[in-house]
Amino acid sequence: MKDVLPSPSFRHRPARFWWVLPSALLAGCGLSPVSSSSSSASASAVMEAARPGPLQQCEALVTTFSFAATKLASAASTPAGALSVGGAPVAEHCLVRGAMNERVGVDGLAYAIGFEMRLPRQWNGRFWYQANGGIDGSVVPATGQAGGGPVTSALSQGFAVISSDAGHDNRVTRGPGFGLDPQARLDYGYNAVAALTPMAKALIAQAYGRPPDRSYIGGCSNGGRHAMVAAARHPEMFDGYLVGSPGYRLPLAAVANIYGAQQYKRVATDPKDLSTAFTQAERQTVVNAVLGKCDRLDGARDGLIQDTNACAAAFDLARDVPTCTGARDGTCLSAEQKTAIGAVFRGATTQNGKPFYASFPFDAGLASADVASWEFNAPLTRDSGAVGFIFSTPPQDPKTFQAQDFVLTGDVDAMLASVQARGGVFTQSAMEFMTPPNDSDLSKLRSRGARMLVYHGVSDAIFSVNDTEAWYRRVQARDGAQTADHARFFRVPGMGHCRDGMSTDQFDAISPLVRWVEQGQAPERIEARARGAGNPGGVNKELPADWAPDRTRPLCPYPTVARYQGGDMEKASSFRCQ
């Protein structure tokens, strides 16, 4: 694409608002009232909608763009169709790669905040910060996907999108080894978002001749945590926050997963394989028992448990699952298994029985491969390094560290103390640099008209949906009936960690967030689809054979539940959020 110099006629619009009037006045003016579950008659700020515009520079950005401590390595046009999301080709865009804050760490390794930006030729006037998952450490394509198997993305919708490695390269640090460097910890926890966002907005201004009118951040897992931390630390940076399955208390969740591994070890028939503590057949037996007690609570026997809280009251592991009287054969659980599994689902505790992380609900997705991966494999392969090197102060010695011993025989109370400790060059504890400060205080976000949309899979085995619900209830305790005007929480029944499970996990959460921020249309429900045979976003192999491949369900804002009203049980239109 030929470069065009920026036009001085473009000027950035400030974040002006129009105000949502009470419903009676709107009706009198011939306008539709903005839907909200709040009973408050107070007005809600709505930000002015973004304006589209054409890309004016691409290749020349390497020489024309300047920002402190930033180097652009390349800028080149990407033709339409070279990249696809959800089976659909992405339109022509400019791909920019670069790095910020290059340095040598205290461990002698090279560090920088690596990034890429994708700038659509036909821009919608918006910026999307793609918050990535896991321990970051690689610059994945900046498409801005959200939901299970993607049907759309921020890039596909015309956003300018940035993706980063959050300040370290896993190939250099050997994964969690970056935790030996104090600045790399801070970059991963919160500083990469704070540093990259002003730069990205400046790059957009250079490329399009004006800054973005509206800015959004979104991600799932650690990406959801990034979004929550940004809302708490920098509520002025973004107008909309899409928070998926957030590990917002990630250090505690990681220690809790190690606690779980120690419980499973007690009943594993093969000490080298934690999955033998709770086999797939045994997990399916528990699922069958849970469905027997809870499937009909929403009015439909359909393999999905919509009323999670009612199910928690109705189902009892000790009572409702057969106890083995002989050998384990997959159709029962031994008394020892029930003790160990019950401890995991009730939530991790210290040696003296004090809870330090949330409980987990029994749900229809318990038998999925995703749950098995997080319960039995992740403690040894992921949580060991995360707790040992990234979150502990001081970090473990990599020369002598043994992951299996650390996880299966380690002192959980000592791990808890280490993630809350600081000392020497590590001036912030993991609980300080990883978690959102004053997480329930959204007052600054609310005052400027920003919005937060949160979703979480009920069968998530690493970050508990109950933890996210507890956070939302704290927000409600502060903000009362007005909470739903600026923050809404959607549970996704059956869904595992960010996707999969016995669920309708494919949905567009980006468009509802934009409509909420820029038009005042609060999301009363989000339609989600199962990913059966032929789905362009990828097939979910966990789906039951008796489900329609394109089954749909509404995702409902907490505390409402999707309840069957009659009609075709495979269609979302047969359910109402009540």
N, C-alpha and C positions, 0 to 999 in steps of 0.2 A: 504494500500500500504506500502511496506517495505521501510524504510528510507535508503537513500544512502548519504554518506558524500560528500560535494562539492569537485569537482576536481580542483586542482590548475591550471590545463591547460586551464581553461576557463578565458578569459580576455575580459573585456568590450571594445567594439569598440568605439572610439570617433565619434562625429557627423561629419563625413567627407561628402563631397559633390562631385558629378560629375556635370558637367555644361551642360545645354541645349544649344546646338549650334544653330545658325541661320538656318532656314529651308533649305536654299540652300545647306549648307554644309552637313546637315543631309541627304538630298536627294542624294547628290553626294557620300556619304558613304554607300548608300543603306539602310538608316535608315528612319523611319517615323518621321516627325516633330511633336513636342509636340504641341497639339492644344491649342490655347489661343485666346480670343477675343481682346487681346491687340495688337496694331499695332506696339508696340515698338520692335526694333530689339535687344535690350539688352538681355544678358543671364540671366537665372533664376536658382538659386541654387536648387538642388534636393538632398535630403538626401539619404544616403545609406540605402538599404532595410534591414529590420530586419531579423535575422536568427532564425529559430526554435530551440527548445531544450527540453529535458525531465525534468520533475520534479524530484529533487533529495532528497528533504526532505518534510515531511508533519507533522506528529505527533511530531517529535522531535523539531520542531520549537519553541514550548512552552518553552523549556529549552535552546536551542542553540541560539535563536535570542535575541539580546540586542540592545535597542535604548533608548535614553534619554527620561525620563518621559513616557515610554510606557510599558504597561502590556498586554501580550497575555493571554486571558482567556482560549482559546481552539484552537486546530488544529486537524482536523479529515478529513479523506477521505470521499467524497461524491460519491457514485457509479453512473455510467452512467444511465440516465433515471430517477433519483430521482428528477430532476428539468427539466422543459421544457420551451421553449420560442417559441412562434408562433406555438404551436402544435408539435414542434420537440424536442426530448430529448437532453439534454446537456450531453456532454461527462464527464467522470470521472474527478474530480477535488478535490483539497484540500480546505476546508473551515476553515478560520482563523478568530477568533473574538478577539477583544481587545479594549483598550481605551488608550488615551493620556491625559496628563495634568489634572489629577484628582485634584479637589480643592473644596473649599467651597466658594460660592459667597457672595457678600455683602448683599444678601437677606437671607443668612443662608441656602440656598439649595445646594445640591451636584451637581457639574458639572464635565463633562469630554467630550472629543471628542471621542465618541464611533464609532467603525468602524467594518466592516467585509471585508475580502479579499477572493476572489475565484481564486485559482491558478490551471490552467488546467494541467493535467498530460502531455499532449502533447501541449507544449507552442509555440506560434508563434513568440516569442521574443519581444512582445509589452506589454506596460502598458496602461490601460484605467482608468482614474479617472472619476467615475460616479457622476456627479453633480446632486443632487436631487432637487425637486421642493418644492413649498409652503413655509412654514416657517421651513422646515427641521424638526428636532426633533425626528426622528426615523431612525433606520438603516434598510433600505429596502434591499432585496436581490441584491447582487452585480452582476447583469447580463449585464449591459451596453446596455440597449435597446435604440433605437432611431427611430423616425418616429411614425406614428399613431399606428395601430395595428401591433405589431412587426412581421417581417418575419425573422429576424436574430437579433443577439446581439453581442456585443464585446466578451462576454464569449464564445458564440457559435463559434465564429471565432478563438478562441484560445488566446485571450488577458488574461493577469492577470488583474483583475478588483477590485477596491476598492469602497465601498459605506460607507457613514458616516451620523451621525446625525447633523453635523456641530456645535457640541459643547454644545448641550442641549438635554434633554429628555422631550418631551412634557407631559409625564405622571407625571413628577415631577414638571414641571413649569406651568402646566395647559395651555399648548399651548403658546400664546404670552407673558405670564408672564415672560419669560426669559429676556425680554427687560428691566426689573428692574435692571439687572446686567450688568455693562458696558463691562466686558470682554466677556460675552456671546454675546452681540451685535457685537463685533469685530470678534469673531469666526464665527458667522453666516455670517457677511458681506464678510470677505475675509481671516481671519487668519486660519480657519480650513484647507482650501486647501493648504495654505503655509506651515502649520505644518505637515500635513499628507503626502504630496507628497514625501519629502525626506525619511521619514520613510518607505513608501510603496516601494520605489525603493530599499532601503536597505533590506527589507524583501524579495523582489524578488531575490536579489543577493544571499541571504542566501538559498533560496529555490531551485534556479536553478543553482547556481554556478557562476552566472554573472548577472550584472544589465540589465535592458531592453535596447535594442538597440534603440527603438523608444517609445515615450510617447505621449499619447493623452488625451484630456479631452472633455467631451460632456454632454449635458443635455438640457432639455426644460423648459421653463418658468423661475422660479428662477434658475434652472440648467443652462439655457442659459446665465443668468446674471452671475452666478459663472464663466462660461467659459470666458466671455468677461472681467470680472474683473481680472481673472488669466492672460489673454493675456496682459492686461495693467500693472499689478503689477509685474508679473513674466514671461516675455516673453521667458526666458531661460528654464523654467521647462517643457514645452510641445512642441512637434513638429507639432501637429495638433489640431485644436479647432473646435468642432462641436457645433454650437450655434443655439438652437431651440427656436423660439418664445420668444426672450429674454426680460425679464422685467428689462432691464439694468438701467432704471430710476424708479425703483420700488416704492420708496416713493412718487414720483409725480403721478405715475399711480394709487396708492391706494387713494390718496387724490382726484384725478380726478374721481375715481369711486364713491366716496362719493358725490362729486359735482353732478354727474349724478343722484344719488339717490334723491337728493334734487329737481332736475328738474322733475323727474318722480312723486315725491310726490305731486306736484302741480296739476297733472291731474289724479291721481289715484282715481278710484271710491270707492275703499276700502282702507282707510289710513293704514290698517294693512297688505296690500298686494300690493307691488309696481308693481307687474306684471299686475295689473288692469289698469295701466297707458298706457300699450302698449301690448295688448293681443296677444296670438299666432295667432289668425285669422287676427288681424290688421298687425302684422309683416309679415304674408304671403301675405297680400295685397300689402305691400310695396315691398316685394321680387318680386311679379309678375310685379309690375311697373318697378322695376330696370331691370329685365330680358327683359321686353318689349323694353327698351331703349338701353340695353347694350349687350344682349346675342349674337347678330350677329356681334358685332364689331371685333371678332376674326375670322369671316368667318364661324362659325358653330353655329347653334341654338341647343344647347345641355345641357342647364341648368347650364353652367359654364361661369363665366366672367373672361376671361384671361387678357384682357387689362384693368386693374384696373384704370389707370390714364385717359384713354379715357372715361371710364364710369363716373368718377368724373365730367368730363366736360359735359357729355351728360345728366346726370340725375339730376333733381331738385325736392326735396321733396315737396315743396310748389306747384309746377306746375303740377307734373306728378302723384301725388296721389290724388284721389278724396277727396274733402272737404265735410264733413258731413253737410247736410242742416237740418237734424233732429237728432234723437237719433243715438248713435253709434251702429252699427250692425256688425262690423268687415270688412265691405267693403269700409270704408272711415276713415279719421282721422279728428277730429275737428280742428279748427283753433288753439285752445289752445294746443292741442297735437302736432301739427306741430311746434309750437314755442318751446315747451319743448324738443321734440325729436331732432329738428334741432340744438338746443344748445348743446346737448350731442354729436352729431356726428361732429359738427364743432370743438369741443375740449373745455376742461374746461378752465375757465377764473377766474380771481380775480373779486372782486366787481366792480373795475373800468374798467373791460373789457380786461385786459391784459391776453393773453393766457399763460398757464403754462404747458400744456401737449398737445399732438398731436391730430389731428382730426382722425376720424374713417371712413373708406369707407363704403358705402352701398354695400352689396354683397349678393350673393345667399344664404348664410348660416344664414341670419339674423333670420329666423324663428325657428332655432334649439333650442333644450333644453339646450345646452351648453351656448348659448348666454343668454337665460333667467336666467340661474343660476348665471352667472357673473354680469348681469345687475341689477337684482332685489333681489337676495339673498346674494351674496358675500359682498356688502357694509355693511350689518348688521352683518354677521357672520364671515367675514374674515378681511375686511379692517378696521373695527372698532378697533379690537384688535391690528392689525399691526400698524396702525397709532397711536393709543392711547398709546401703551406700548413699541413697538420696535423702532419706528421712531421718536417719540416726545421727545424733551428735554425741560423741565423735563417730564418724563412719567406721565400718568394719575394715580390717586390713585385707586388701584383695589378695595378698600373698598366702594367707592362711585360711581364707574364708571357704567354708564348706556349706553349700546351700542346703543340702538335705539335713545335716545336723542342726543348722541354724533354725530350720523350720520345725522339724519333728521333735527336737529335744530342747529347743531354746526356751528361755524364760520370757513369757508373754508380758509379765509385769515390767520386766527390765526394758523390753521393746517399747512399751507405752511410755516409760520414763524418757527413753532416748528420743522419741519423736517430739517430745515437749521440751527438750533440753536445748540450750545454746551454750557456746563457749569457744574461746580462742578466736580463730578466723571466722567461725560460724556464728555470726551475730544475731541471726534469727533462727528460731526453731522451725521444724517442718510445719507445725500447726500454725505458725505465723506466716510463713511464706506460701503455704499451699491453700489455706482456707480463706474465704471471704470474711474480712473483719465486720463485726456487727451484722451478721448475715441476714437477720430479719428486718433490718432498717432499710427500707426502700424509699424513704422520704424524699431524698434528693432526686432519685429517678422519677418518682411520682410528680414532684413539683414542676418538672420541666416537660411533662407530657410523654415521657418514654414508657415503653411497655415491655413486659417480660412474659413469654410463653414457655411453659415448662412441660415436658412429657417424660414418662418413665415406664418401662416395661415391668409388669407385676411379677414376672418370672425371672427378673434380673438376679443373678446369683452372686454378683460381686458388689454392686452398690444397691442397697435395699430401697425399694420403693417406699417402704415405711419410714425411712430416714428422710426422704424428700417430702413425704406427707407431713412429718413432724415439723420440718422447716416451714412448710406452707402454713401450718396451723399457728406457728409463732408469728408469721407475717399477719395472719388474720387477727391474732390477739392484739397486735399493735395498731392495725389499720381498720379493723372492724369491717362493717358492711361495704366500705369503699375498696377493699382489697381487690375485688374482681374488676375494678375499673383500670387497674394497672398491672396486675399479675394474675395469671390463671395456670392451673396445674391439671394436666390430663394424664390419667393412668391408661396404659395400653395392656389390656388383659392378655395373658399367655405369652407376651413377648419377652424374650431373653434380654441379654445385654445389648441394647441399641437395635436389635433386629432378631429375626428367626423365632423359633418356638411355635407352639400352637396358637397362632395369632394372625390378626389382620395388621401387618406391620408396615404397609406401604401407604404413605400419606404425604401430602404437601403441607408442611407447617410454615413455609416461608410466605406464601401468599396471604394466609390469614393474619400473620403478624404484620405485614405491610398494610393491609386494609385497616387493621386496628390502629396502627400508629398514624397513618396518613388520612384515613377517612372516618375514624371513630367507630368502626364496625367491630365490636368485640366478638371473638369467636365463641358462639354458643355450642358448637359441635364441629368436629373435624372428621370428614369421612375417610376411613381407612380400608384398604383392600388386602385380601389374601394374595399371596404370590404363587398361584398354581401354575399348571402347565402352560407354557407359551407366554408367561409374563415377561415383558421387555426389561424389567429391572432385575431379572434373575429369579429362578424358582426356589421357593422355600421347601426344602425336602422334609421338614418336620410336619407338614400339614396332613391331617387325617384324610384317608381315602374317601370318606363320605362327605367331605366339604365340597361345595362348588368351588372350582378353581379361581373364580372371581368374586368370592364372598366379600361382602362389605359390611362394615359396622361403624356406628358413630363412636368417636372418642369424645367423652363428656367431661366438662370442667368440674373438678372436685368442688363440692362433695356429691354432685349428681351422678347417677348411674344409668347406663343404657338399659332400658326395660322394654321387653317385647310387648307390642300393641296388637299383634295379629297380622296375618298376611304372610308373604314369602319370607321364610326364616333366613334365607341367604342374602337378603337385601337390607341395607341400612335404613331404608325408608320405613321398615316395619318396627323400628325401635325409636324410643323417645328418651331424651336425657331428663331424668326426674330425680 
